[in-house]
Every structure is written in C-alpha cells, then in structure tokens.
Amino acid sequence: MPDARVVPDAITYNAAISACEKGGQWQLALALLSLMPDAKAAPDQITYSASISACQKGGRWQFALHLLRLMPDAELVPDEITYNAAISACEKTGQWQSALRLLDDIPGAQLLPDAISYNAAISACEK
C-alpha cells in the first residue's frame, strides 16, 4: 500500500484483515495486525474481532485467546462480538473448558451472553 501512495488507516487494515478471515488466511491477518503500530493505525475492537475470527477459521484457538487477552493492553474493551469470536474459536477445536470460561467471563465484563455465545459454548461441549 505505501508504494501506491495510499496511507492505510485502521479502516483499511480492518477491511484487509476481514478479507483474510473470510479467505482462511489467519497468518496474514495476524501479520497485518502486527504492522498497524508502525503504520500509525490503531487497532480497534473491529480489528481484534476480525483477527480472532481469522484464528477461529484457522483452528488457532490459542492465538484467539491471546488476542483477547491483549485487548486491555491496547486500551480496548472486548464486546460481545469479540467474546463470541473467541468462544467460537474454542468451539471449533473442542476446547470446551476454555469456551465455558469465556462464557463465564462475559458478565464480569458487564456484557450479556447472547444466543451465539451459548450456542458456541454448547457446541464446544459436544465435541
């Protein structure tokens, strides 16, 4: 992007990370996330949710949980979408204990679990 004289911002990175998520390119999504500070583009909740979803699609639940834990360091508060993406990452790989821990964490974050939260956690327990 810099060669095209286009200065990428958070919206540009979010779109690229979302495209990586949809294409199953979790490594590229994380690489783009890591480039954001050097580009002076601050990651936001959308960035982290898309990155966590990319990890979920790639079966990389540990990376998804790591990203969730990094959010407070970036002065970001996970929302329902972010938690659901992380629970879904655990669900995909049958990590039911982690999925249930995340489900239990949602009210502590002053959020309410929704149908997606419960369905992903239940599906994790089935595997």
C-alpha positions as CSV (number, residue, x, y, z in Angstrom):
1,M,0.0,0.0,0.0
2,P,2.7,2.6,0.7
3,D,4.1,2.1,-2.8
4,A,0.7,3.2,-4.2
5,R,1.0,6.4,-2.1
6,V,-2.1,5.3,-0.2
7,V,-1.7,5.7,3.6
8,P,-3.5,2.8,5.2
9,D,-5.6,3.6,8.3
10,A,-7.5,1.4,10.7
11,I,-10.4,1.1,8.3
12,T,-8.1,-0.1,5.6
13,Y,-6.4,-2.6,7.8
14,N,-9.8,-3.8,9.2
15,A,-11.1,-4.5,5.7
16,A,-7.9,-6.4,4.8
17,I,-8.0,-8.4,8.0
18,S,-11.6,-9.2,7.4
19,A,-10.8,-10.4,3.9
20,C,-8.1,-12.6,5.3
21,E,-10.5,-14.0,7.8
22,K,-13.0,-14.8,5.0
23,G,-10.2,-16.4,3.0
24,G,-8.9,-18.5,5.8
25,Q,-5.6,-16.6,5.9
26,W,-5.1,-16.3,9.7
27,Q,-1.3,-15.9,9.4
28,L,-1.7,-13.0,7.1
29,A,-4.4,-11.4,9.3
30,L,-2.1,-11.6,12.3
31,A,0.8,-10.2,10.1
32,L,-1.4,-7.2,9.2
33,L,-2.4,-6.7,12.8
34,S,1.3,-6.6,13.8
35,L,2.0,-3.9,11.1
36,M,-0.6,-1.5,12.3
37,P,1.5,0.3,15.0
38,D,4.3,1.0,12.5
39,A,1.7,2.4,10.1
40,K,0.3,4.7,12.9
41,A,-3.0,2.9,12.6
42,A,-4.5,2.0,16.0
43,P,-6.3,-1.4,16.2
44,D,-9.8,-1.2,17.5
45,Q,-12.5,-3.7,18.5
46,I,-13.3,-4.5,14.9
47,T,-9.6,-5.2,14.2
48,Y,-9.4,-7.6,17.1
49,S,-12.7,-9.3,16.4
50,A,-11.7,-9.9,12.8
51,S,-8.3,-11.2,13.8
52,I,-9.8,-13.5,16.4
53,S,-12.3,-14.8,13.8
54,A,-9.4,-15.4,11.4
55,C,-7.7,-17.5,14.1
56,Q,-11.0,-19.3,14.7
57,K,-11.3,-20.2,11.0
58,G,-7.7,-21.5,11.1
59,G,-8.3,-23.6,14.2
60,R,-5.9,-21.5,16.2
61,W,-7.8,-21.1,19.4
62,Q,-4.7,-20.3,21.5
63,F,-3.9,-17.3,19.3
64,A,-7.6,-16.2,19.5
65,L,-7.4,-16.2,23.3
66,H,-4.1,-14.5,23.3
67,L,-5.5,-11.6,21.2
68,L,-8.5,-11.3,23.5
69,R,-6.1,-11.0,26.5
70,L,-4.1,-8.3,24.6
71,M,-7.0,-6.0,24.2
72,P,-6.8,-4.3,27.6
73,D,-3.1,-3.6,26.9
74,A,-4.3,-1.7,23.8
75,E,-6.9,0.1,26.0
76,L,-9.7,-1.7,24.3
77,V,-12.6,-3.5,26.0
78,P,-13.8,-6.7,24.4
79,D,-17.5,-6.6,23.4
80,E,-20.0,-9.4,22.8
81,I,-18.8,-9.9,19.2
82,T,-15.2,-10.3,20.4
83,Y,-16.1,-12.8,23.1
84,N,-18.3,-14.7,20.7
85,A,-15.4,-14.9,18.2
86,A,-13.1,-16.3,20.9
87,I,-15.7,-18.8,22.1
88,S,-16.3,-19.9,18.5
89,A,-12.5,-20.4,18.2
90,C,-12.6,-22.7,21.2
91,E,-15.8,-24.4,19.9
92,K,-14.1,-25.2,16.5
93,T,-11.3,-27.2,18.2
94,G,-13.4,-28.7,21.1
95,Q,-11.8,-26.6,23.8
96,W,-14.9,-26.8,25.9
97,Q,-13.2,-25.7,29.2
98,S,-11.9,-22.5,27.6
99,A,-15.2,-21.9,25.9
100,L,-17.1,-22.2,29.2
101,R,-14.5,-19.9,31.0
102,L,-15.1,-17.3,28.4
103,L,-18.8,-17.6,28.7
104,D,-18.4,-17.2,32.4
105,D,-16.2,-14.1,31.9
106,I,-18.8,-12.2,29.8
107,P,-21.0,-11.0,32.7
108,G,-17.8,-9.9,34.5
109,A,-17.1,-7.6,31.6
110,Q,-20.6,-6.1,32.1
111,L,-21.9,-7.7,29.0
112,L,-24.7,-10.2,28.4
113,P,-24.1,-13.5,26.6
114,D,-26.4,-13.9,23.6
115,A,-27.6,-16.9,21.6
116,I,-24.4,-17.1,19.7
117,S,-22.4,-17.2,23.0
118,Y,-24.5,-20.0,24.4
119,N,-24.6,-22.0,21.1
120,A,-20.9,-21.9,20.6
121,A,-20.2,-22.9,24.2
122,I,-22.7,-25.8,23.9
123,S,-21.2,-26.9,20.6
124,A,-17.8,-26.9,22.2
125,C,-19.1,-29.3,24.9
126,E,-20.4,-31.6,22.2
127,K,-17.0,-32.2,20.6
